[in-house]
Amino acid sequence: MKVDFDQIKRTTDLVRVVESHGIALKKVGRDHVGLCPFHDDHKPSLRVTGGKGLWRCPACGAAGNVIQFVAKKEGITERQAAMKLLTATPGVKLASQVTAPASAPLPEPPPNPALLLQRVANFYAKTLRKDRAGLDYLKGRKLDDPALLEIFQVGYSNGTLLGALPKSGELVDGLKALGVLNARGREHFHGCVTIPIFDTVGNVCGLYGRRLANGEVNHLYLPGPHCGVWNGQAAKTSQSLFLCEAILDGMSLWQAGFKNVIALYGVNGWTADHERLLRENGATEIYLCLDSDRAGQEAAARLSQETLPPLVKQIHAVQWPEGVKDANDFFLSRGAPDFEALLRAVKPQAPPVSEQTAKAGQEEITMTADGFIAAYGPRRYDLRAVEKPSAARLKATIRAMGEQGRFAIDTVDFYLSRSRRGFMCEAARLFRETVEVIELDLNRLIIQLETYAQNKAVATVALPLVSDADQAEALKLGRAPDLAGEILRDMERLGMMGEASNKLIGYLVMTSRKLADPLSLLILSGSGAGKSHLQDTVLSLCPDEDLIKLTSLTDRALFYKGEDSLKHKVLAVEELAGAQGADYAIRNLISAKKLVIESTVKNPLTGKLETQVNTVHGPTAVFETTTNPRTDAETRSRFILISVDESPEQTRAILQAQRQSHTLDGWRQRQTRAGIVRRHHALQRLLKPVVVVNPYEPLLSYPDEQLLVRRDHPKYLHLILAVTFLHQWQRPVKHDTVLGDYIETTLDDIAIANDLAHQLFGHSLDDLSRPSRQLLQLIGDYVNKKAGSGPVEKATFTRRELREAFKWGDTRLRIHLDELVEMEYLAPLTGRFGQTYLYRLVDLPADEPGRFLAGLKSVEQLRKEANLAGVLPNLAPQNSHLAPTSQVEKREVQNAVLARKHKGLATSPANFASVPGEHVPVSKAVNGAHISIPQGGRP
């Protein structure tokens, strides 16, 4: 005999089976609880879930279904237990064993039919999102607005409900009693778009179905008398109502903004519920919007002459244009303004208008720095942190601002109904409005967000305007003959003493952010040496909108920034240790000038996993500081490496400046700092993106003994371009038919870059960090003095001796001693925990190796080679924006003419063009540092 195990498990009452075995059960929530028969149980631990037909005991681990319970309890096989349940289980009745008399009446409906109808409506609503047939039909009738479908719980019946139901039982009987299933067990609304109808207290009391394929019967309802009025809640908020013949017509009006609309059950579908709705809510005016066919017009006449006069004061019959059948047909090709024209025809004085029309003039959008504020009448929404939209997500932080400082705030995905719904409830309570009003606001916000995200120009906040006074000061600074010296003096006034080379290279790196290939700077020094002060001083001269300053940075934080949020910006990290996880991202941002990441996300619409690509574009100038001399070589090679001056002379200069800070002159100098910062901000904002051409580049040289120069050489070339770019107001603008406008590098620019490269770039080629190299020199001098006439290799020393001799702190000394040991400049003799550390010098160091970069051609050598090669830039261009008016420039023209005559070349002004600054640079001492400063800059 074949046993249907599934039917036994589905139709057997598990609770009664357990109780029939002498186990007392007590209902707790959805479960029943009792003593477990499978172990010595004194505290009830057996839990029986009758709704699922499952039982379990957390104490002993036993669990299963009704068949497994009987088998385990009686010690028999599961097949024997199933047969026993079929034949002899006391108190158990299976559906297959119950036979109804031939004259048995239709099963009674379940205790709560409204709940069952709501579950059916929910199922059909989910089916609409899964089966395109229903949604395509609604799109064809222009009834696919997401808000409309969600509010009225529109669904679609495609026959899948039967697959979700048991073959028989109380649930099936209940659906048959309600008419959802017919007597043969088939779906009544199969092939229909469905819409639930609610009673006055909000319970589902009926269902309406519209067949997708027209036939004899197109409009379906549940069997029995009609109950409820579609959209009856509109009568509670408006005394003026629109009355349509069918629900789809009413939905067309609702979607067009005429929310105070109700529907009949067809031409003869006026019910007692309609009459009760009008009487109880005090409606005073009805607009009849019935079909234009004969049946519709007869029904309109009957309602306006017989049914409605006792209930309302005014009745207006809307006349559809010729060829229009009904409201839905009208809105397929027309809009709310056209319908308002029909209303004016039947009521010239103060006709009703669409909610869209009524509120269109109340919208006010105000752009902010990172979003916008939308005001709809008294309701204000502040939207910020708007993410770039995708096909599945439109995310932003929204704050609804109420009275007396009250607000509701949340991060909402506007494409996700669940996310919107939570915020709508909060905002409705805040504004004391209905959820429908807030939903309309959010629909308008979605449109505004999409416009904001797709057209960034609309939402972009204008850069801070440069006043005429600041512009004049900035141009004066940019045209100063001693521009580099002016920059250094301004930084000294800001409190940064000495460090001339470091300050100037820092300023050039900051300025290079506007170039296609910006530089990056890594400041390596001991704790408390002033590296952060140096970085902060330089970056205080960078405009706020171009500076991103961070204390810490997580591994993938940069990958998820806005697409252009790092483009031509300065990214500054306070300490390299705070961004160790982001090293890889920073390296790639410097080298590749963009970051690309693919991540897997769940599409909230389809539920499927999708790959999402996020791209962050550079180029970006990066600033970092560190105390670790053993910084990762891959990271280090991307930066220009500098170290703060840690000499006693610099310390004395800093202390002297600190002692002047609160004097009268010190306070006066502080008052000028804001003006200095403002002037440099204006200068940086006025720098225009322009191509920089270096005609001397083929003649340049660079040391080539080490592999590392492959990355250092481009830094040197880009440094020259940065110098030229900073001096753009002192360089004539030339034009090329292919390249467009450009400026050219002069020998003065190369002189400044060479002087900086000589002093700073040598350290990047040195295996030792600069502080460790300085320590090695100090140790060499100390050992020579200690050894006297004896062999240096025999002279030993301890950490304590070095601390006392050099006045270095213990932490600083340990860090750099470890580096010297690792690089085998020192040999540790003894030393571990509890013992004295003893060292000896392996070999005497050479005099400051690696400090100065050798192999760069001097400006004089470049001038000679340029003359011989005939690549000396031409003078006096016809299309130059600036004419050589200064005495220096005139002398340059004369010298160039003489040189060309000597070579037998043409000397007509039409045959050559001028680039100012082709003279020998004069070396100036600025704060004790040797910086080459060009002479003869433009006024």
Secondary structure, DSSP 8 states (H G I E B T S, - for coil): ----HHHHHHHS-HHHHHHHTT---EEETTEEEE--TTTT-SS--EEEETTTTEEE-TTT--EE-HHHHHHHHHT--HHHHHHHHHHT-TT---GGG----TT-------S-HHHHHHHHHHHHHHHHHH-HHHHHHHHHTT---HHHHHHTT-EEE-STTGGGS-SSSHHHHHHHHHTSB-TTS-BTTTTEEEEEEE-TTS-EEEEEEEESS--S--EEE-SSS--S-TTTTHHHH-SEEEEESSHHHHHHHHHTT---EEE-SSTT---HHHHHHHHHHT--EEEEE--SSHHHHHHHHHIIIIISTTT-SEEEE----TT--SHHHHHHH--HHHHHHHHHHH--SS----HHHHHHTTEEEEEETTEEEEEETTEEEEEES-----SS--EEEEEEE-GGG-EEEEEEETT-HHHHHHHHHHHHHHHT--HHHHHHHHHHHHHHHHHHHH-HHHH--------HHHHHHHHHHHT-TTHHHHHHHHHHHTT--S-HHHHHHHHHHHHGGGSSS---EEEE--TTSSHHHHHHHHHTTS-GGGEEEES---TTTGGGS-TTTTTTEEEEES-GGGGGGGHHHHHHHHHHSEEEEEEEEE-TTT--EEEEEEEEE--EEEEEEES-TT--HHHHTTSEEE----SHHHHHHHHHHHHTTTSHHHHHHHHHHHHHHHHHHHHHHH----EEE-TTGGG-----SSTTHHHHHHHHHHHHHHHHHHTGGGS--EEETTTEEEEE--HHHHHHHHHHHHHHHHHHHSSS-HHHHHHHHHHHHHHHHHHTTS-GGG-EEEHHHHHHHH---HHHHHHHHHHHHHTTSEEEEE--TTS--EEEESS---SSTTSS------HHHHHHHHHHHT-S--SS-TT-SS---SHHHHHHHHHHHHHHHHHT----GGG----TT-S--EEEEETTEEEEE-SS---
